[in-house]
Amino acid sequence: MPANPKYLTQSVWQRIAKITAAILGGYFVAISFHLALAAWFNRANVLMTMAFTGFILWVALMVLAFLAKSAWKIWAIYILLTLVFCLFIYLGQTYNTTAQ
């Protein structure tokens, strides 16, 4: 049974932006989140756990990107989250000397 066309994205640019936000943006958020955790906690444990939880988080972020009304808003959220996690990575590498 095909989807109702009134619920599908009409703009080609919105569709491309949603697909790229789902794949690239979700990947960047998932990886930067786990690297931020690795900067503050035991690096080996976090990176081993990332093999499983990273994929699950990435898929959840993909679904979230396709549920959003505006692709540009979801891109903005994903970029903002990635930058916040990069700040945590920087702070963790600068001030946390216990996580090796």
Backbone bond lengths (Angstrom), bond angles and torsions (degrees), N, CA, C in turn:
res aa  C-N    CA-C-N  psi(-1)  N-CA   C-N-CA  omega(-1)  CA-C   N-CA-C  phi
1 M - - - 1.446 - - 1.524 108.22 -
2 P 1.325 118.23 119.62 1.465 120.92 -176.72 1.529 111.39 -72.49
3 A 1.332 114.12 158.80 1.462 120.50 179.89 1.526 110.17 -72.03
4 N 1.307 115.47 152.32 1.451 121.17 176.81 1.531 108.27 -70.94
5 P 1.335 118.88 123.50 1.466 121.14 -174.97 1.532 114.36 -61.18
6 K 1.319 117.67 -24.22 1.471 117.97 -178.37 1.528 111.76 -70.54
7 Y 1.334 118.37 -17.35 1.460 121.37 178.08 1.528 113.13 -94.16
8 L 1.313 117.91 -6.92 1.453 121.67 -178.86 1.526 110.46 -87.21
9 T 1.316 116.00 152.40 1.460 121.51 178.40 1.517 109.02 -70.82
10 Q 1.335 116.23 128.10 1.456 120.61 -176.20 1.534 112.19 -86.71
11 S 1.315 117.70 -35.25 1.450 121.81 -175.97 1.528 110.78 -79.07
12 V 1.321 115.74 135.66 1.454 120.60 178.40 1.529 109.84 -68.00
13 W 1.334 117.42 -39.49 1.465 121.00 -179.32 1.515 111.50 -65.79
14 Q 1.339 117.47 -38.61 1.463 120.48 176.48 1.530 110.77 -64.08
15 R 1.306 115.89 -39.71 1.465 120.32 179.83 1.526 111.09 -65.35
16 I 1.334 116.10 -44.49 1.472 120.22 178.62 1.523 109.94 -64.91
17 A 1.335 117.19 -41.17 1.467 120.70 -179.82 1.527 111.02 -65.93
18 K 1.328 118.12 -37.31 1.465 120.31 177.46 1.523 111.42 -66.89
19 I 1.329 116.58 -40.98 1.459 119.89 -179.87 1.524 110.50 -65.65
20 T 1.331 117.20 -44.96 1.462 119.41 179.68 1.525 111.71 -69.42
21 A 1.333 117.07 -35.16 1.468 119.35 176.41 1.520 110.29 -65.41
22 A 1.323 116.42 -39.38 1.465 119.83 -179.97 1.526 110.79 -65.09
23 I 1.323 117.06 -47.03 1.459 119.98 -174.92 1.529 111.55 -79.76
24 L 1.314 117.35 -59.49 1.465 120.87 -174.80 1.524 112.43 -76.92
25 G 1.330 116.40 -49.51 1.460 119.58 -177.91 1.514 112.43 -62.65
26 G 1.327 117.09 -43.37 1.454 120.66 177.70 1.515 112.15 -63.30
27 Y 1.325 116.39 -37.92 1.466 120.53 178.27 1.527 110.93 -66.05
28 F 1.334 116.60 -44.99 1.469 120.41 179.84 1.515 111.57 -62.13
29 V 1.323 117.50 -41.44 1.468 120.48 179.72 1.534 110.08 -66.74
30 A 1.317 117.14 -44.85 1.467 120.35 -178.22 1.525 111.39 -63.28
31 I 1.314 117.27 -44.81 1.466 120.67 -178.23 1.527 110.75 -70.06
32 S 1.334 117.62 -44.28 1.462 118.99 -179.21 1.528 111.13 -65.91
33 F 1.327 117.78 -33.05 1.460 120.60 176.13 1.526 110.98 -62.43
34 H 1.314 116.71 -46.82 1.461 119.93 -178.42 1.527 112.06 -71.01
35 L 1.309 117.41 -33.60 1.463 119.15 175.82 1.526 111.45 -69.46
36 A 1.334 116.83 -32.53 1.466 119.82 175.01 1.522 110.19 -66.52
37 L 1.323 117.08 -40.16 1.462 119.68 174.95 1.527 111.10 -63.17
38 A 1.334 116.42 -39.62 1.462 120.21 -179.34 1.522 111.69 -67.20
39 A 1.331 117.39 -25.92 1.461 119.99 179.02 1.523 111.47 -74.23
40 W 1.328 117.54 -22.38 1.464 120.83 -176.50 1.523 113.47 -107.84
41 F 1.326 117.85 -25.33 1.461 120.99 -177.64 1.529 109.36 -117.04
42 N 1.310 115.92 -174.10 1.460 121.09 -179.48 1.527 109.51 -61.07
43 R 1.320 115.47 115.49 1.468 122.13 -171.93 1.524 112.39 -61.11
44 A 1.313 118.04 -43.04 1.462 120.77 -177.15 1.532 111.30 -65.44
45 N 1.314 116.75 -42.09 1.468 119.68 179.90 1.521 111.86 -65.92
46 V 1.322 116.39 -42.60 1.468 119.86 -178.87 1.524 110.39 -66.01
47 L 1.310 117.67 -42.43 1.459 119.76 -178.08 1.530 112.32 -70.24
48 M 1.317 117.84 -30.97 1.465 119.65 174.06 1.526 110.87 -69.96
49 T 1.309 116.00 -39.72 1.464 120.28 178.09 1.520 111.13 -68.42
50 M 1.333 116.52 -30.49 1.463 121.23 -178.43 1.524 112.30 -62.04
51 A 1.311 117.29 -25.67 1.465 119.91 179.09 1.523 111.53 -60.19
52 F 1.323 116.76 -30.12 1.467 120.41 -179.54 1.520 112.11 -102.38
53 T 1.323 116.57 -51.58 1.466 119.28 -175.80 1.523 112.14 -71.72
54 G 1.321 117.67 -26.19 1.459 120.24 177.60 1.516 111.52 -63.55
55 F 1.327 116.15 -42.80 1.467 119.78 178.72 1.527 111.11 -67.02
56 I 1.311 117.34 -41.24 1.465 120.89 179.98 1.528 110.41 -63.90
57 L 1.335 116.68 -44.14 1.464 120.60 178.68 1.517 110.97 -64.93
58 W 1.320 117.38 -39.74 1.458 121.52 179.40 1.530 110.58 -61.86
59 V 1.310 117.74 -44.55 1.467 121.14 179.20 1.527 110.88 -65.27
60 A 1.328 117.09 -40.30 1.466 120.14 177.82 1.530 110.67 -63.32
61 L 1.322 117.33 -39.39 1.461 120.32 178.16 1.526 111.55 -70.36
62 M 1.328 117.21 -30.13 1.463 120.17 174.81 1.529 110.59 -64.46
63 V 1.316 115.83 -46.65 1.464 120.34 179.42 1.524 110.14 -62.04
64 L 1.319 116.41 -42.27 1.465 120.89 179.34 1.524 111.51 -61.49
65 A 1.326 117.31 -37.53 1.466 120.54 179.03 1.523 111.48 -64.34
66 F 1.309 117.30 -37.92 1.460 119.36 -179.47 1.525 112.73 -78.98
67 L 1.320 117.59 -19.68 1.464 120.26 176.61 1.528 112.72 -82.18
68 A 1.319 117.52 -17.77 1.466 121.52 -177.62 1.525 110.51 -69.52
69 K 1.322 115.22 147.65 1.466 119.89 178.01 1.522 111.66 -72.88
70 S 1.328 116.65 -44.16 1.452 121.15 -176.57 1.527 109.99 -113.89
71 A 1.307 115.58 128.01 1.459 120.17 179.03 1.518 111.17 -69.88
72 W 1.314 116.83 -31.35 1.466 120.21 -178.53 1.520 110.58 -69.55
73 K 1.318 117.81 -35.08 1.466 120.22 177.78 1.523 110.68 -68.99
74 I 1.312 117.60 -40.06 1.455 119.70 -179.72 1.527 110.04 -69.20
75 W 1.342 117.82 -34.95 1.460 120.22 174.45 1.522 110.18 -63.51
76 A 1.329 117.06 -42.76 1.471 120.41 179.24 1.521 111.21 -62.75
77 I 1.320 117.03 -41.10 1.468 120.93 178.70 1.520 110.53 -65.31
78 Y 1.325 117.32 -44.08 1.460 120.61 -179.30 1.531 111.35 -65.78
79 I 1.317 117.67 -40.37 1.465 120.10 178.15 1.522 110.41 -66.54
80 L 1.331 116.82 -41.44 1.465 120.26 178.38 1.527 111.15 -62.97
81 L 1.323 117.38 -44.60 1.470 120.54 178.10 1.524 111.77 -62.71
82 T 1.328 116.76 -40.99 1.457 120.01 178.88 1.526 110.89 -63.48
83 L 1.323 117.20 -41.37 1.464 120.13 178.79 1.528 111.87 -67.32
84 V 1.326 117.29 -37.62 1.468 120.24 177.05 1.526 110.10 -64.62
85 F 1.328 117.38 -43.68 1.463 120.12 178.37 1.528 111.22 -66.65
86 C 1.334 117.84 -33.87 1.466 120.17 175.48 1.523 110.84 -65.73
87 L 1.330 117.19 -35.26 1.461 120.55 174.90 1.525 110.28 -63.89
88 F 1.331 117.31 -42.28 1.465 120.85 176.75 1.531 111.63 -63.77
89 I 1.327 117.10 -36.32 1.461 120.71 176.62 1.523 109.37 -63.23
90 Y 1.322 116.33 -47.29 1.459 120.44 179.89 1.524 111.18 -61.07
91 L 1.327 116.64 -46.43 1.463 119.72 -179.74 1.522 111.48 -65.04
92 G 1.322 116.60 -38.40 1.456 120.34 178.89 1.514 112.53 -65.36
93 Q 1.328 117.12 -40.41 1.461 120.41 179.35 1.526 111.44 -74.10
94 T 1.325 116.83 -27.01 1.455 119.99 -178.28 1.529 112.17 -82.97
95 Y 1.332 116.91 -45.51 1.456 120.22 -170.62 1.526 114.63 -106.05
96 N 1.305 118.50 -18.39 1.459 120.26 -177.31 1.527 109.62 -101.49
97 T 1.303 115.24 107.26 1.470 118.92 -178.82 1.523 111.91 -99.79
98 T 1.346 117.98 -4.38 1.458 120.26 -177.26 1.520 113.16 -83.94
99 A 1.343 118.50 -27.96 1.466 120.72 -178.07 1.520 109.44 -82.22
100 Q 1.306 116.31 107.35 1.464 120.19 -179.45 1.493 109.87 -117.58
